[in-house]
């Protein structure tokens, strides 16, 4: 149930504002690649278009037509796009937010939904301004842009997040996530967290904590499976649990083959260079029973060593009983998580070097 919580994100804005690029960025996909939302200066979205997250099919990001490109008033626009199915709205602009945006925000608020203003293409704005004045202070410029964004928005004094959809790790996308982290219901927050690209070390740490919180449920399931009076059931059940959790870790931390390919596309780092940073066998393309047996063996050896140090009763590192014990399963799950976190830190370090 935790894994299947639905999350529907609505993204709207005027034509050319960069909303389709943001849709692609949230899905970890580069513009103009297979499955990407079409982008361009001309409005390409005339009806709500659903884009499913490539790793999390329960996460759906909707590219909505800009309210200014339809013949609907703000209230009728929301009815037209089916406002009730969206969990929150992101209103995107590449310059300042206009009267239509303010009217739309007011109607969303009436419907008891959350909305967030995103000023996109901030990297382009900084580059253009610095071309005219190389000594320009970037912090002062960002404040000027933020203040300018709110002009014409007479209904609100909203928090505006300055974002580059092509570089989510820069500027204020992380601030947007921190706001969502506080305001979304717990289950939806965790769904979005695990589906997010790895925009910062803090987000990776949050993902690790969210995955670690799930270990207790896997361990409880393992303990329940151990009491089923069917020969071999507990062993097979534990293997299935470990494989599922290992896959979940790889998916959430962006280590699946397709995720690494997308990261390579976005960052321009060769795929082989990213793969070279993955040291553990848990980072291989194919997770299988053989790999899980090795993980269980490591966990069993660790438990045996700990028991010996405590002068506890000897524990066999071989045999079915130990392989199916919830203690061994718990230790194996922790090992899987830690190894995947080390792998993702390696790819992040490679990306940071490339940026520098």
C-alpha positions as CSV (number, residue, x, y, z in Angstrom):
1,X,0.0,0.0,0.0
2,X,2.9,2.4,0.8
3,X,4.4,1.8,-2.6
4,X,1.1,2.3,-4.5
5,X,0.0,5.6,-3.0
6,X,-1.0,7.7,-6.0
7,X,0.5,11.2,-6.6
8,X,-0.8,13.5,-9.3
9,X,1.1,16.8,-9.9
10,X,-0.3,19.5,-12.2
11,X,2.0,21.8,-13.9
12,X,0.6,24.9,-15.8
13,X,1.8,28.1,-17.2
14,X,1.9,30.2,-20.3
15,X,3.3,29.0,-23.6
16,X,7.1,29.0,-23.6
17,X,7.3,29.2,-19.8
18,X,9.2,25.9,-19.5
19,X,6.5,23.8,-18.0
20,X,7.2,20.8,-20.3
21,X,10.9,21.0,-19.4
22,X,10.0,20.9,-15.7
23,X,7.7,17.9,-16.4
24,X,10.7,16.1,-18.0
25,X,13.1,17.1,-15.2
26,X,10.8,15.8,-12.5
27,X,10.8,12.4,-14.3
28,X,14.6,12.5,-14.7
29,X,14.3,12.6,-18.5
30,X,16.1,14.9,-21.0
31,X,14.2,17.0,-23.4
32,X,13.8,15.6,-26.9
33,X,14.5,12.0,-25.8
34,X,12.1,9.1,-26.0
35,X,9.1,9.5,-23.7
36,X,9.8,13.2,-23.0
37,X,7.1,15.8,-23.0
38,X,7.4,17.9,-26.2
39,X,8.9,21.4,-25.7
40,X,8.9,24.5,-27.7
41,X,8.2,28.3,-27.7
42,X,4.8,27.6,-29.2
43,X,2.1,26.1,-26.9
44,X,2.2,22.4,-27.5
45,X,-0.3,21.4,-24.8
46,X,-4.0,22.1,-25.5
47,X,-5.4,19.3,-23.3
48,X,-4.2,17.9,-19.9
49,X,-1.5,15.4,-20.8
50,X,-0.4,12.7,-18.4
51,X,3.2,11.7,-18.1
52,X,4.0,8.7,-15.9
53,X,7.2,8.5,-13.9
54,X,9.5,5.9,-15.5
55,X,10.3,4.2,-12.2
56,X,7.1,5.0,-10.2
57,X,3.9,4.4,-12.3
58,X,1.8,5.7,-9.3
59,X,3.4,9.1,-9.8
60,X,1.8,11.1,-12.6
61,X,2.8,14.5,-13.7
62,X,0.3,16.4,-15.8
63,X,1.3,19.0,-18.4
64,X,-1.7,21.4,-18.5
65,X,-2.5,24.0,-21.1
66,X,-1.7,27.5,-19.9
67,X,-4.8,29.3,-18.7
68,X,-4.0,32.2,-21.0
69,X,-4.1,29.9,-24.1
70,X,-7.6,28.7,-23.5
71,X,-11.0,30.4,-23.8
72,X,-11.9,29.6,-20.2
73,X,-12.0,31.9,-17.2
74,X,-9.9,30.7,-14.3
75,X,-12.7,28.9,-12.5
76,X,-14.0,27.2,-15.7
77,X,-10.4,26.3,-16.6
78,X,-10.0,24.3,-13.4
79,X,-13.2,22.5,-14.2
80,X,-12.0,21.8,-17.8
81,X,-8.7,20.3,-16.7
82,X,-10.4,18.2,-13.9
83,X,-8.9,20.0,-10.8
84,X,-10.1,17.4,-8.4
85,X,-7.6,14.7,-9.5
86,X,-4.5,16.8,-8.8
87,X,-2.8,16.8,-5.4
88,X,-1.1,20.2,-6.0
89,X,-0.4,22.7,-8.7
90,X,2.9,24.2,-9.9
91,X,2.3,27.5,-11.8
92,X,5.3,28.2,-14.0
93,X,6.5,31.5,-15.6
94,X,9.7,32.5,-17.3
95,X,9.4,36.2,-16.4
96,X,6.8,37.6,-14.1
97,X,3.5,36.1,-12.9
98,X,0.5,37.8,-14.5
99,X,-3.1,38.5,-13.8
100,X,-4.2,35.1,-15.2
101,X,-1.8,33.3,-12.9
102,X,-3.1,35.2,-9.9
103,X,-6.7,34.4,-10.8
104,X,-5.9,30.8,-11.2
105,X,-4.1,30.6,-7.9
106,X,-7.1,32.2,-6.2
107,X,-9.4,29.6,-7.7
108,X,-7.1,26.8,-6.7
109,X,-7.1,28.2,-3.1
110,X,-10.9,28.2,-3.1
111,X,-10.8,24.5,-4.0
112,X,-8.7,23.9,-0.9
113,X,-5.7,22.7,-3.0
114,X,-2.0,23.7,-2.7
115,X,-0.2,25.7,-5.4
116,X,3.4,26.9,-5.8
117,X,4.9,29.5,-8.1
118,X,8.1,28.5,-10.0
119,X,10.1,31.1,-12.0
120,X,11.8,28.9,-14.6
121,X,14.9,29.4,-16.8
122,X,16.7,31.2,-14.1
123,X,20.1,30.2,-15.4
124,X,19.3,31.9,-18.7
125,X,18.3,35.1,-16.9
126,X,21.5,35.1,-14.9
127,X,23.6,34.5,-18.0
128,X,21.9,37.2,-20.0
129,X,22.3,39.8,-17.2
130,X,25.9,38.9,-16.6
131,X,26.7,39.3,-20.3
132,X,25.8,43.0,-19.9
133,X,27.5,43.3,-16.5
134,X,30.1,40.7,-15.6
135,X,30.6,42.1,-12.1
136,X,26.9,41.8,-11.3
137,X,26.3,40.2,-7.8
138,X,24.3,37.0,-8.3
139,X,22.5,37.2,-5.0
140,X,21.3,40.7,-5.6
141,X,20.1,39.7,-9.1
142,X,18.2,36.7,-7.7
143,X,16.4,39.0,-5.2
144,X,15.6,41.5,-8.0
145,X,14.2,38.7,-10.1
146,X,12.1,37.3,-7.2
147,X,10.7,40.7,-6.5
148,X,9.9,41.3,-10.1
149,X,8.1,38.0,-10.4
150,X,5.5,39.1,-7.8
151,X,4.6,42.3,-9.6
152,X,1.2,42.2,-11.1
153,X,0.2,39.5,-8.7
154,X,-2.2,41.6,-6.6
155,X,-4.0,38.7,-4.9
156,X,-1.0,37.2,-3.0
157,X,2.4,37.8,-1.8
158,X,3.5,34.3,-2.7
159,X,6.8,32.5,-2.2
160,X,8.4,32.3,-5.6
161,X,10.9,29.5,-6.3
162,X,13.7,30.3,-8.7
163,X,14.4,27.2,-10.7
164,X,16.4,25.9,-13.7
165,X,14.7,22.8,-14.9
166,X,17.9,21.8,-16.7
167,X,19.9,22.0,-13.4
168,X,17.5,21.1,-10.6
169,X,20.4,20.8,-8.1
170,X,21.1,24.5,-8.4
171,X,19.1,27.5,-7.2
172,X,15.8,26.9,-5.3
173,X,14.3,23.7,-6.4
174,X,15.5,22.1,-3.1
175,X,13.6,24.9,-1.3
176,X,10.5,23.9,-3.2
177,X,11.0,20.3,-2.1
178,X,11.5,21.4,1.5
179,X,8.1,23.2,1.3
180,X,6.4,20.2,-0.2
181,X,8.1,18.0,2.5
182,X,6.3,20.1,5.1
183,X,2.9,20.4,3.4
184,X,2.2,17.1,1.7
185,X,0.5,14.3,3.6
186,X,3.1,11.8,4.9
187,X,2.5,9.0,2.4
188,X,2.4,11.3,-0.6
189,X,5.6,13.1,0.7
190,X,7.4,9.8,0.8
191,X,6.2,8.8,-2.7
192,X,7.5,12.1,-4.1
193,X,10.8,11.9,-2.2
194,X,11.6,8.5,-3.6
195,X,10.6,9.5,-7.1
196,X,12.7,12.7,-7.0
197,X,16.0,13.0,-8.9
198,X,19.0,13.1,-6.5
199,X,19.2,16.9,-6.4
200,X,21.4,17.1,-3.2
201,X,23.1,15.1,-0.5
202,X,20.3,16.0,1.8
203,X,17.7,14.5,-0.5
204,X,19.8,11.3,-0.8
205,X,20.0,11.1,3.0
206,X,16.2,11.6,3.3
207,X,15.7,8.8,0.8
208,X,18.0,6.6,2.9
209,X,15.9,7.3,6.0
210,X,12.7,6.6,4.2
211,X,14.0,3.3,2.9
212,X,15.4,2.5,6.3
213,X,12.0,3.1,7.9
214,X,10.6,0.3,5.6
215,X,13.1,-2.3,6.8
216,X,11.0,-3.0,9.9
217,X,8.1,-4.0,7.7
218,X,10.2,-6.3,5.6
219,X,11.7,-7.8,8.8
220,X,8.2,-8.3,10.3
221,X,7.1,-10.1,7.0
222,X,10.2,-12.3,7.3
223,X,9.3,-13.3,10.8
224,X,5.7,-14.1,9.8
225,X,7.0,-16.2,6.9
226,X,9.2,-18.2,9.2
227,X,6.2,-19.7,11.0
228,X,4.5,-21.0,7.9
229,X,4.7,-24.8,8.3
230,X,5.8,-25.5,4.7
231,X,9.3,-26.8,4.0
232,X,11.3,-24.2,2.0
233,X,8.7,-21.5,2.2
234,X,10.6,-19.3,4.5
235,X,13.8,-19.4,2.5
236,X,12.0,-18.6,-0.8
237,X,10.0,-15.8,0.9
238,X,13.1,-14.2,2.4
239,X,14.8,-14.3,-1.0
240,X,11.8,-12.6,-2.6
241,X,11.8,-9.9,0.2
242,X,15.5,-9.2,-0.3
243,X,15.2,-9.0,-4.1
244,X,12.2,-6.6,-3.8
245,X,14.0,-4.4,-1.3
246,X,17.2,-4.3,-3.3
247,X,15.3,-3.3,-6.4
248,X,13.4,-0.6,-4.5
249,X,16.7,0.8,-3.3
250,X,18.2,0.9,-6.8
251,X,15.0,2.4,-8.2
252,X,14.7,5.1,-5.5
253,X,18.4,6.0,-5.6
254,X,18.6,6.2,-9.4
255,X,20.8,3.1,-9.9
256,X,18.5,1.2,-12.3
257,X,20.1,0.9,-15.8
258,X,17.5,3.3,-17.4
259,X,18.0,5.8,-14.5
260,X,21.7,5.8,-15.1
261,X,21.2,6.3,-18.8
262,X,18.9,9.2,-18.1
263,X,21.5,10.7,-15.7
264,X,24.1,10.3,-18.4
265,X,21.9,12.1,-20.9
266,X,21.2,15.0,-18.5
267,X,24.7,15.4,-17.2
268,X,26.6,14.5,-20.4
269,X,28.7,12.1,-18.3
270,X,29.4,8.8,-20.3
271,X,27.3,5.9,-19.0
272,X,30.4,3.8,-18.6
273,X,32.0,6.4,-16.3
274,X,28.9,6.4,-14.1
275,X,28.9,2.6,-14.0
276,X,32.6,2.6,-13.0
277,X,31.6,4.4,-9.8
278,X,29.4,1.5,-8.8
279,X,31.6,-0.8,-6.8
280,X,29.1,-3.2,-5.1
281,X,27.7,-6.3,-6.8
282,X,24.3,-4.9,-5.8
283,X,24.8,-2.2,-8.4
284,X,25.0,-4.7,-11.2
285,X,22.3,-4.5,-13.9
286,X,20.7,-7.8,-12.9
287,X,19.8,-8.6,-9.3
288,X,19.2,-12.3,-8.8
289,X,19.1,-15.1,-6.2
290,X,22.9,-15.7,-6.4
291,X,23.6,-12.1,-5.4
292,X,21.1,-12.4,-2.5
293,X,22.7,-15.6,-1.2
294,X,26.0,-13.7,-1.0
295,X,24.2,-10.9,0.9
296,X,22.7,-13.4,3.3
297,X,26.1,-15.0,3.8
298,X,27.7,-11.7,4.7
299,X,24.9,-11.0,7.1
300,X,25.2,-14.5,8.7
301,X,29.0,-14.0,9.1
302,X,28.5,-10.7,10.7
303,X,25.9,-12.1,13.2
304,X,28.2,-15.0,14.0
305,X,31.2,-12.7,14.7
306,X,29.0,-10.5,16.9
307,X,27.8,-13.6,18.8
308,X,31.3,-14.9,19.3
309,X,32.4,-11.5,20.7
310,X,29.6,-11.6,23.2
311,X,30.4,-15.2,24.1
312,X,26.9,-16.2,23.0
313,X,25.8,-19.6,21.8
314,X,27.4,-20.6,18.5
315,X,25.3,-19.7,15.5
316,X,25.6,-21.7,12.3
317,X,26.4,-19.6,9.3
318,X,25.1,-22.3,7.1
319,X,21.7,-24.0,6.8
320,X,18.2,-23.0,6.2
321,X,17.3,-22.0,9.7
322,X,19.7,-19.1,9.8
323,X,19.0,-18.0,6.2
324,X,15.4,-17.6,7.1
325,X,15.8,-15.9,10.5
326,X,14.4,-12.4,10.8
327,X,17.7,-11.3,12.5
328,X,19.7,-12.3,9.4
329,X,17.1,-10.8,7.1
330,X,17.2,-7.5,9.0
331,X,21.0,-7.4,8.8
332,X,20.9,-8.2,5.1
333,X,18.4,-5.5,4.4
334,X,20.6,-2.9,6.2
335,X,23.6,-4.1,4.2
336,X,21.7,-3.8,0.9
337,X,20.6,-0.2,1.8
338,X,24.1,0.9,2.8
339,X,25.8,-0.6,-0.2
340,X,23.3,1.2,-2.6
341,X,23.9,4.5,-0.8
342,X,27.6,4.1,-1.3
343,X,27.0,3.4,-5.0
344,X,24.8,6.5,-5.5
345,X,27.4,8.6,-3.6
346,X,29.9,7.5,-6.2
347,X,27.8,8.5,-9.1
348,X,27.0,11.9,-7.4
349,X,30.7,12.5,-6.9
350,X,31.3,11.8,-10.6
351,X,28.6,14.2,-11.5
352,X,30.0,16.9,-9.2
353,X,33.4,16.6,-10.8
354,X,31.8,17.0,-14.2
355,X,30.0,20.2,-13.1
356,X,33.2,21.7,-11.7
